[in-house]
Amino acid sequence: MTTEASVSAPHVEEAVTLADQLVDAWGSWGPNMTPDARCVAFISDRTGTPQVWIQDVELDGSIPPARLIRLSDDPVVKVRWAADSGWLTCEVATDGGVRTAVWVVRPDGTDARRVAGDAETHAELGPWTRSGHRFVVTFPGTGPGVPTRCFLADPATGRMDPLAEGELIHVLDVSLEERFIVIRDGERGQQYVVVVDRLTDEDFSALPHGATGSTEQALIRPAPEDHSGPVYVYLASDVGLPRRQLIGLPFGPNGWRGEARCLAARDDAELEAIDADDAGRLLLLVWNVAGRSELELMDTATGGRTPITGLPGLVAADPVLSRDGSSVVLGVQGPTRPRELWHLDTTTHAWTRVTSAPPLPKRRLVVPTLETFAGQDGLPLTGWLYRAPSHLKELGPAALWLHGGPEAQERPTFHPEHQALAAAGITVFAPNIRGSSGFGREFVHADDLHGRYEAFADVLAAAQHLVDAGIADPGRIAVTGRSYGGYLTLASLAFSPGVFTAGVDICGMSDLVTFYRDSEPWIAAAAVSKYGHPERDRALLEDISPLASAHLIDAPLLVVHGEHDTNVPLGEAHQIVAALRALDRPVEYLELAGEGHDYRRADSRKRLVRTMVGFLESALDHAVSPAVERLPADETPVGVLE
């Protein structure tokens, strides 16, 4: 029996106020330190737009004022401090969009200038050399057959010397004397890593060719004492492995190299971040355990690993180990606290808050619970449930939230939109369906190509879990998401009509054929391993594109897109909105000025959450319940399979 509970207008007003307050609860993230670990540069949106800030690190519990390093009105997405402390390099989102430019600036704010990239040219910031004299700038290929080119740039003169060239390459690290570099190349999930000796112009593969998997980080450091080889490369990789783990590979000049071996692995977690001191004696390892973070310090000489307890939040990000190994600074956050920077003493293991945080509203926020459920084929799945306080003992409206990627992961972080919806009486369930990262290599590749159909079925299984668990009214469940999650929203409405009461598509693809045609060339080239090739797999792309089945979408839909989005181009929103309006279907459209694929400005994020809350409250409150029955496990969603 279904118990109906309507969402009242006062709840909506309170939820919108809460959303504004939580968006205004600015954060600090992306830290980099001076060599003595006494000063930190980071990104903060405390002015409403992410910018660079510098602050001293005090270990007596006091928090000194931070100083703004202003470059332009555009959001800053990355900052790195030179090893000699003389310069900062910054990656800036040009006009707030997808394309970025690289800037240099002195730590006192002087001599700020753009050295690469503009509205027409995309430039990415890479690592500094360990000497601190030059840094990597990458220009991705601008079309088929045009290679990606990497350069070593001089911050003082702007001179750029060629470093490497390849199809989809990224330079992960440069050795102290600039002789060796580590390069990752390949499509998403099918990458290989090579070490290049620039003196002899020779390279060798650090990991097996042809094996699926990804390597997000790699570091070059002196080899541990009493180990073979003068140099080591450390990799966080799942190439050919069940889960991402720490791999060590000794090598040296004149073509010598040892064998790669696993240095650290866990059956219950994936290695998501590594850093090392300059001497290569100490490693910092950050593990992802079903979305929560755990830290370890590793002695490279002995292989001993020391767990670090007391992490002041559920999720850690952007960890930086000081050059002498004495300190760690990293971002920490949780569902009830915005992003903050904390300091860890690697000897005493004492934690000290580095940055200040704004006061949060006095209203109690929802702490999500980790739910387990099964896909329609029995695959174990998980998700984070934000139960609306007003519906703890009765069925109520609910919304699925589907993350982007697909290789992203829903984690218990600070989500103003989840909290606002829960305050409005709408339970939020954020599942990690197949294709999500954090659960092993097979899981993240389970949705590749034709596996996309099973990912569609996982969305239905997530909705059914809410019904089976007695959480949601089956006639008042919405499907929402951003980027790939927005695409899944459209696919769920088009291929399984009648299951969901409403949908919110935020910057999602509506037609994968036009996505490939209009997206940035380097983004499209890397995506073929996930979705399919735009020519060889044309039939598949057409079959899994929601636009062709727009006539089956009859639930109210909100479409949101950024004005300058060239990752998932703006046309993806325009064409689905136009198709639905031509069919006289209920569709609303919100375009966010000055935003790209990620919405970084506080005003834009407030507008988005306000619109979402109002739209979903209206759509779910006025729905007729019950609307649907359980979809049998052996029944195929409409329009999905032959």
C-alpha positions in Angstrom: 0.0 0.0 0.0 1.3 3.4 -0.9 1.2 6.3 1.5 1.2 9.7 -0.3 2.9 12.7 1.3 2.9 15.9 -0.7 5.8 18.4 -0.8 4.5 21.7 0.5 5.4 25.1 -0.8 7.0 26.1 2.6 9.3 23.2 2.2 10.4 24.5 -1.2 11.1 27.9 0.1 13.2 26.5 3.0 15.0 24.2 0.6 15.9 27.1 -1.8 17.1 29.2 1.1 19.2 26.2 2.3 20.6 25.7 -1.2 21.7 29.4 -1.4 23.4 29.1 2.0 25.2 25.9 1.1 26.4 27.2 -2.3 27.7 30.2 -0.4 29.6 27.9 1.9 32.8 28.2 -0.2 35.6 25.7 -0.2 39.3 25.5 -0.6 41.0 22.8 -2.7 43.9 21.9 -5.1 46.8 22.8 -2.7 50.5 23.1 -3.6 53.3 23.9 -1.1 56.6 25.7 -0.9 59.6 23.4 -0.4 59.7 24.2 3.4 55.9 23.5 3.6 55.4 26.8 5.4 53.1 28.4 2.7 50.4 26.9 0.6 48.8 28.1 -2.7 45.3 26.8 -3.4 42.0 27.4 -5.2 39.0 28.9 -3.4 35.6 30.2 -4.5 35.2 32.4 -1.5 34.6 35.4 -3.8 32.0 33.5 -5.8 34.4 32.4 -8.6 37.4 30.0 -8.1 40.6 32.0 -7.8 44.2 31.5 -6.5 44.9 32.2 -2.9 48.1 32.0 -0.8 48.3 31.4 2.9 50.9 30.6 5.6 50.6 27.3 7.3 50.5 27.6 11.1 50.7 24.5 13.2 49.5 26.1 16.5 45.9 26.0 15.5 45.6 29.6 14.3 44.5 30.3 10.7 46.2 33.4 9.2 44.4 35.4 6.6 44.6 34.2 3.0 45.8 36.5 0.2 44.1 36.6 -3.3 46.3 36.3 -6.4 44.0 37.8 -9.0 44.7 36.8 -12.7 41.4 37.6 -14.5 37.6 37.2 -14.1 37.8 33.7 -15.4 37.7 30.7 -13.0 41.1 29.1 -12.1 41.0 25.3 -12.3 44.6 24.4 -11.3 47.6 25.9 -9.5 51.1 24.5 -9.1 54.1 26.0 -7.2 57.6 25.8 -8.7 60.1 23.7 -6.7 62.3 26.8 -6.3 59.2 28.8 -5.0 59.8 31.5 -7.5 56.7 31.1 -9.6 53.1 29.8 -9.6 51.6 28.3 -12.8 47.8 28.3 -13.2 45.3 26.8 -15.5 42.4 29.1 -16.2 39.0 28.3 -17.9 38.8 30.8 -20.7 35.5 32.7 -20.5 34.5 30.0 -18.0 34.4 27.3 -20.7 36.1 24.0 -21.5 39.2 25.4 -23.2 41.8 26.5 -20.8 44.8 28.8 -20.8 48.1 28.6 -18.8 49.3 31.6 -16.8 52.4 32.4 -14.7 52.5 34.7 -11.7 54.9 35.5 -8.9 53.8 34.5 -5.4 53.4 38.2 -4.5 51.0 38.7 -7.4 53.3 40.5 -9.8 54.4 39.6 -13.3 51.1 37.8 -14.0 50.6 36.9 -17.7 49.1 34.3 -20.0 51.7 32.2 -21.7 49.6 29.7 -23.7 46.0 29.3 -24.8 43.1 31.6 -25.6 39.5 31.4 -26.7 40.5 29.5 -29.8 43.5 27.5 -28.5 43.3 25.0 -25.7 46.4 24.6 -23.5 46.8 22.4 -20.5 49.1 22.8 -17.5 51.4 19.9 -16.8 53.9 19.3 -14.0 57.0 21.3 -13.1 60.4 19.8 -13.4 61.8 18.8 -10.0 64.4 21.6 -10.3 61.6 24.2 -10.6 63.0 25.9 -13.6 60.5 24.8 -16.3 57.0 23.3 -16.5 55.0 21.3 -19.1 52.4 22.9 -21.4 50.3 20.6 -23.6 48.4 21.5 -26.7 45.9 18.7 -27.6 45.4 17.8 -31.3 42.8 19.9 -33.0 41.6 17.3 -35.5 42.1 13.9 -37.0 45.8 13.2 -37.6 46.9 16.3 -35.7 49.1 15.2 -32.8 49.1 16.4 -29.3 52.3 18.4 -28.6 54.0 19.0 -25.2 56.6 21.6 -24.4 58.8 22.7 -21.6 58.1 26.3 -20.8 60.3 28.9 -19.1 58.2 31.0 -16.8 60.4 34.1 -17.0 60.7 34.3 -20.8 57.8 32.2 -22.0 60.1 30.3 -24.3 58.7 26.8 -25.1 61.0 23.9 -26.2 59.5 20.8 -27.8 59.2 17.9 -25.3 57.0 15.2 -26.7 54.5 14.5 -29.5 51.8 11.8 -29.8 48.1 11.2 -30.4 46.5 11.5 -26.9 49.6 12.0 -24.7 49.9 13.5 -21.2 53.2 14.0 -19.5 52.8 12.7 -16.0 56.3 13.6 -14.6 59.7 14.9 -15.4 62.9 13.9 -13.6 65.1 16.3 -11.7 67.6 16.9 -14.5 64.9 16.8 -17.2 66.4 13.7 -18.8 63.5 11.2 -18.2 59.8 11.8 -18.7 56.8 9.5 -18.1 54.1 9.7 -20.8 50.6 8.3 -20.9 48.9 7.7 -24.2 45.8 6.0 -25.5 42.0 6.1 -25.4 40.0 6.1 -22.2 40.6 2.8 -20.3 43.0 1.5 -23.0 46.1 3.5 -22.1 49.8 2.6 -22.0 52.6 4.4 -20.2 56.2 4.8 -21.6 59.4 6.2 -20.0 61.4 8.3 -22.4 65.2 8.9 -22.1 65.5 12.3 -23.8 69.3 12.1 -23.9 69.3 8.9 -26.1 65.8 9.4 -27.6 64.8 5.9 -26.5 61.7 4.8 -24.7 60.3 1.7 -23.1 56.9 0.6 -22.0 56.3 0.7 -18.2 53.2 -1.5 -18.4 51.9 -4.2 -20.7 50.8 -3.2 -24.2 47.3 -4.2 -25.2 45.9 -4.7 -21.7 42.9 -2.6 -20.7 43.2 -0.2 -17.8 44.2 3.3 -16.8 47.1 5.0 -15.2 46.2 8.4 -13.6 49.5 9.2 -11.9 53.2 8.3 -12.2 56.2 9.7 -10.4 60.0 9.5 -11.1 62.2 9.4 -8.0 65.6 8.1 -7.0 65.5 4.4 -6.3 65.1 3.3 -2.6 68.3 2.4 -0.8 69.5 -1.2 -1.4 67.2 -1.5 -4.5 68.3 -2.2 -8.0 68.5 0.6 -10.5 69.3 4.3 -9.9 65.8 5.5 -10.7 62.2 4.3 -10.0 58.9 5.1 -11.6 55.9 4.7 -9.3 52.5 4.2 -11.0 48.9 4.1 -9.7 47.5 1.8 -12.3 45.0 -1.0 -13.0 46.4 -1.9 -16.4 45.9 -5.7 -16.6 45.1 -5.8 -12.9 41.8 -6.3 -10.9 42.1 -3.0 -9.0 44.3 0.1 -9.2 47.4 -0.5 -7.1 51.0 0.8 -6.7 53.4 -0.5 -9.2 57.2 0.1 -9.0 59.6 -0.1 -11.9 63.4 0.4 -11.6 65.3 1.7 -14.5 68.4 3.6 -15.5 70.5 5.1 -18.3 71.9 3.1 -21.2 68.6 1.2 -21.7 68.7 -0.7 -18.4 65.5 -1.5 -16.6 64.2 -4.0 -14.1 60.9 -5.7 -13.8 57.7 -3.9 -12.7 56.2 -5.3 -9.5 53.3 -4.6 -7.2 54.4 -2.6 -4.2 51.0 -2.1 -2.5 47.5 -3.5 -3.2 44.3 -4.0 -1.4 41.4 -6.3 -2.1 38.8 -3.9 -0.7 40.1 -0.6 -2.2 41.6 1.2 -5.2 44.7 3.4 -5.1 43.5 6.8 -6.2 46.4 9.1 -5.4 50.2 9.0 -4.8 52.9 11.5 -4.0 56.5 11.2 -2.9 59.3 13.2 -1.3 62.2 14.3 -3.4 64.5 11.6 -2.1 62.1 8.8 -2.9 62.1 7.5 0.6 58.5 8.2 1.6 55.3 7.7 -0.4 51.8 9.0 0.4 49.1 6.6 -0.7 45.4 7.5 -0.7 42.9 4.6 -1.0 39.3 4.7 -2.2 37.2 2.3 -0.1 33.7 2.3 -1.6 33.9 6.1 -1.8 35.6 6.8 1.5 39.3 7.8 1.7 42.0 6.1 3.7 45.6 7.2 3.9 48.9 5.4 4.3 52.6 6.4 4.5 55.0 3.9 2.9 58.7 3.6 3.5 60.2 2.7 0.1 63.3 1.1 1.6 61.4 -1.5 3.7 58.0 -1.5 2.0 56.4 -0.9 5.4 53.0 0.9 5.3 51.6 2.9 8.1 47.9 3.7 8.2 47.0 7.3 9.1 43.9 7.6 11.3 41.8 10.6 12.2 41.2 11.9 8.7 38.9 14.9 9.4 36.4 14.1 6.7 35.1 11.2 4.6 36.8 12.1 1.4 40.4 13.3 0.7 41.6 14.9 -2.5 44.6 16.5 -4.1 47.2 15.3 -1.6 50.6 16.9 -1.6 53.6 15.5 0.2 56.3 18.1 1.0 59.7 17.8 -0.8 61.4 16.8 2.5 58.6 14.4 3.4 57.7 16.1 6.7 54.2 17.3 5.8 51.1 16.5 3.9 48.5 19.1 2.8 45.3 17.8 1.2 41.7 18.7 0.7 39.1 17.1 3.0 35.3 17.2 2.7 32.1 15.3 3.6 28.4 15.5 3.2 28.0 18.1 6.0 31.2 20.1 5.4 32.6 21.9 2.4 36.1 21.4 1.1 38.9 22.5 3.5 42.6 22.1 3.6 44.3 20.2 6.4 47.9 19.5 7.3 49.4 16.2 8.5 52.7 15.9 10.3 54.2 12.7 8.9 56.2 12.0 12.1 53.5 12.7 14.8 50.5 12.0 12.5 48.9 15.1 14.0 46.2 16.9 12.0 45.9 20.7 11.8 43.3 22.7 9.9 45.0 25.0 7.4 42.1 27.0 5.9 39.1 28.7 7.5 35.6 27.6 6.6 32.4 29.7 6.5 29.6 29.0 9.0 27.0 26.5 7.8 23.2 27.0 8.3 22.0 25.7 11.7 19.7 23.2 10.0 20.8 19.6 10.4 22.1 18.2 7.1 21.5 14.7 5.8 24.3 12.1 6.2 23.9 9.6 3.4 23.9 5.8 3.9 25.6 3.4 1.6 23.0 1.1 0.0 23.7 -2.2 -1.8 21.4 -3.6 -4.4 21.6 -5.8 -7.5 21.4 -5.0 -11.2 18.9 -6.8 -13.3 21.6 -9.4 -14.2 22.6 -9.8 -10.6 25.7 -7.6 -10.6 26.3 -6.1 -7.2 25.8 -2.3 -7.1 25.9 0.4 -4.5 24.6 3.9 -4.0 24.4 6.8 -1.5 21.0 7.4 -0.1 20.0 10.9 1.2 16.7 10.1 2.9 14.4 13.1 3.1 13.8 13.8 6.9 10.1 14.3 6.2 9.7 10.8 4.8 11.6 8.6 7.2 8.6 6.5 8.0 6.5 6.7 4.8 6.8 6.6 1.1 7.6 9.8 -0.6 9.0 11.3 -3.8 12.5 10.5 -4.8 15.1 11.4 -7.4 17.9 9.3 -8.8 21.1 11.3 -9.3 23.4 9.9 -11.9 27.0 11.1 -12.0 29.1 11.9 -15.1 32.0 10.1 -16.6 31.0 7.3 -17.0 34.2 6.7 -15.1 33.4 9.0 -12.2 32.1 7.9 -8.8 29.4 9.1 -6.5 31.0 9.7 -3.1 29.9 11.2 0.2 31.0 14.7 -0.5 29.5 18.1 -0.1 26.4 18.3 -2.4 24.2 21.4 -2.0 21.7 20.1 -4.5 21.3 16.7 -2.7 20.7 18.5 0.6 18.3 21.0 -0.9 16.2 18.3 -2.5 16.1 16.3 0.8 15.0 19.5 2.6 12.2 19.8 0.1 11.0 16.3 1.0 12.6 14.6 -2.0 14.8 11.7 -1.2 18.0 11.5 -3.4 19.6 8.2 -4.4 22.9 8.5 -6.1 24.0 5.1 -7.4 27.3 3.9 -8.9 26.1 1.9 -11.8 28.4 -0.2 -13.9 31.0 1.9 -15.6 31.8 3.9 -12.4 35.3 4.0 -11.1 36.4 2.9 -7.6 35.2 -0.7 -7.9 37.8 -2.4 -10.0 38.8 -2.7 -13.6 36.1 -5.1 -14.7 33.4 -2.9 -13.2 34.6 0.3 -14.8 34.7 -1.4 -18.3 31.4 -3.3 -17.9 29.5 -0.5 -19.8 31.9 -0.2 -22.7 30.3 -0.3 -26.2 27.4 -2.8 -26.1 27.6 -2.9 -22.3 25.7 0.5 -22.5 22.4 -1.5 -22.5 23.2 -3.1 -19.2 24.0 0.4 -17.8 20.5 1.5 -18.9 19.1 -1.5 -17.0 21.1 -0.5 -13.9 19.2 2.8 -13.7 15.9 0.9 -13.6 17.3 -1.4 -10.9 18.2 1.6 -8.8 14.7 2.9 -9.1 13.3 -0.5 -8.3 15.5 -0.7 -5.2 13.8 2.5 -3.8 10.4 0.8 -4.3 11.4 -2.6 -2.9 13.1 -1.0 0.2 9.9 0.9 1.0 11.6 4.3 0.4 9.9 5.8 -2.6 6.4 6.0 -4.0 6.7 4.2 -7.4 4.7 6.9 -9.1 6.9 9.7 -8.0 10.5 8.9 -8.9 12.5 11.3 -11.1 15.7 10.6 -12.9 18.4 13.3 -12.9 22.1 13.6 -13.7 24.9 15.6 -15.3 27.1 15.0 -18.3 27.0 11.2 -18.9 24.4 11.2 -16.1 22.3 13.7 -18.2 22.6 11.4 -21.2 21.4 8.5 -19.0 18.5 10.6 -17.9 17.4 11.1 -21.5 18.0 7.5 -22.3 15.9 6.3 -19.3 13.0 8.5 -20.3 13.2 7.6 -24.0 13.9 3.9 -23.8 11.8 3.1 -20.7 8.8 5.4 -20.9 6.4 5.2 -17.9 9.1 4.3 -15.3 10.0 7.8 -14.3 7.7 10.7 -13.4 10.1 13.5 -14.4 13.7 14.1 -15.5 16.5 16.6 -15.2 19.2 16.5 -17.9 22.2 18.7 -17.0 24.7 19.0 -19.9 24.0 15.5 -21.2 24.4 14.1 -24.8 21.2 13.7 -26.7 22.7 12.2 -29.8 26.1 10.4 -29.8 26.6 11.0 -33.5 26.3 14.7 -33.2 28.3 14.6 -30.0 31.2 13.1 -31.9 30.8 15.6 -34.7 30.7 18.7 -32.5 32.8 17.9 -29.4 36.4 19.0 -29.0 38.5 16.7 -31.2 40.7 15.5 -28.3 37.6 14.6 -26.2 35.9 12.8 -29.1 39.1 10.8 -30.0 39.5 9.5 -26.4 35.8 8.5 -26.1 35.7 5.8 -28.8 36.7 3.1 -26.4 33.7 3.9 -24.2 30.9 4.6 -26.6 32.0 3.3 -29.9 33.7 4.6 -33.0 31.7 7.3 -34.9 32.1 5.4 -38.2 32.7 1.7 -37.4 30.1 1.7 -34.6 27.6 4.1 -36.2 24.6 1.7 -35.9 25.3 1.2 -32.2 25.6 5.0 -31.6 22.3 5.6 -33.4 20.5 2.9 -31.4 21.6 4.3 -28.0 21.0 7.9 -28.8 17.8 9.2 -27.1 17.1 12.0 -29.6 15.7 9.5 -32.2 13.3 8.2 -29.6 12.3 11.7 -28.3 8.6 10.9 -29.3 8.6 8.4 -26.4 9.5 11.0 -23.8 6.3 12.1 -22.2 7.4 12.9 -18.6 8.2 16.5 -17.7 11.8 17.3 -18.5 14.2 20.1 -17.4 17.2 20.6 -19.6 20.2 22.6 -18.3 23.3 23.5 -20.3 26.3 25.9 -20.1 26.6 28.6 -22.7 30.3 27.8 -23.4 30.2 24.0 -23.2 32.3 22.4 -25.9 32.8 19.1 -24.2 29.1 18.2 -24.5 28.3 20.9 -27.0 25.3 23.2 -26.5 23.6 21.8 -29.6 22.9 18.6 -27.6 20.5 20.5 -25.4 19.0 22.6 -28.2 18.1 19.7 -30.4 16.4 17.6 -27.7 14.5 20.7 -26.4 13.4 21.6 -30.0 12.3 18.0 -30.7 10.1 17.9 -27.6 8.6 21.3 -28.1 7.7 20.3 -31.7 5.9 17.3 -30.1 4.2 19.6 -27.6 5.8 17.7 -24.7 6.4 19.3 -21.3 10.0 20.6 -21.4 11.8 23.5 -19.7 15.2 24.8 -20.6 17.8 26.7 -18.5 21.0 28.0 -20.2 23.7 29.2 -17.8 25.6 32.2 -19.2 29.4 32.2 -18.8 29.6 28.5 -17.9 31.1 25.6 -19.7 30.8 21.9 -18.9 31.4 22.5 -15.2 29.5 25.2 -13.4 32.0 27.1 -11.3 30.4 30.4 -10.4 28.2 30.6 -7.3 25.4 32.5 -9.0 25.1 29.8 -11.7 25.0 27.0 -9.1 22.4 28.8 -7.1 20.2 29.3 -10.1 20.6 25.7 -11.1 19.6 24.3 -7.7 16.7 26.7 -7.3 15.4 25.7 -10.7 15.9 21.9 -10.0 14.1 22.1 -6.6 11.1 24.0 -8.0 10.8 21.8 -11.1 11.0 18.5 -9.3 8.7 19.6 -6.4 6.0 20.6 -9.0 6.5 17.5 -11.2 6.6 15.0 -8.3 3.9 16.6 -6.1 1.4 16.6 -8.9 2.1 13.1 -10.1 -0.6 10.4 -9.9 0.4 7.4 -7.7 1.0 4.6 -8.3 2.1 5.1 -11.9 4.1 2.0 -12.8 4.6 -1.6 -11.8 7.8 -3.5 -11.4 9.7 -4.1 -14.6 10.3 -7.9 -14.8 14.0 -8.8 -14.7 13.7 -10.5 -18.1 11.8 -7.7 -19.8 13.8 -5.4 -22.0 13.3 -1.6 -21.7 11.4 -0.2 -24.7 13.7 0.7 -27.5 16.8 -0.7 -26.0 17.4 -4.2 -27.4 16.1 -5.9 -30.5 
